[in-house]
């Protein structure tokens, strides 16, 4: 779905002449969404919200588990992109292969910076 939206955006820009400047053209890059926008758009809270029925980890639990691991960001980016199971029980994490590298970095930075539990 994301690829389709980006392809349409690119086509619209080409047709409208977006990014053209004096002395040449520069590709137009859409700004990366915020952590809050990404978790809403990608439905992350369906599994990772407080009180979820599946007992999956909340952001601060993930942050706490990986806070002292130097490769935490790279590991979590890979985990989100490819999915998997076993790190938090039997429930599978679906792969999110459609996410761009910049989006994955925003998600992981948001998760790792949430070391304190949410106020309820």
C-alpha positions, 0 to 999 in steps of 0.5 A: 500500500505504501509503495502504491501511494509513493508511486502515485505521489512520484507520478503526480510530481513528474506530471506537475513538474515538482522539484524543478528548480533553476539550473536543474531538478531535484527529487522531491522527498516526502517528509518522514512521519512522526512516531505517533503518526506511524504507529497509528498508520501501521496499526501498531497499537492493535497489539502494543497498547496498554491493556491489550488482550494478547499480552504483547510488550508495551514500548517501555518494556521493549526499551527496557529490555534492549536499553543496554544492547549496543545493536538494539536499534539495528536489531529492532529495525530488522525485527519490525521489517522481517517479523518473527516470534520467540522474543516475547512469547508465542505470538508472532510479530508480522513483517512490515516490509513496506516500511521505508528505512527512515520510517523504521528508524523513527519507529525504533527511536520512538520505542527506545526513547520510551523507557518510562511506562505510560501514565494511566 
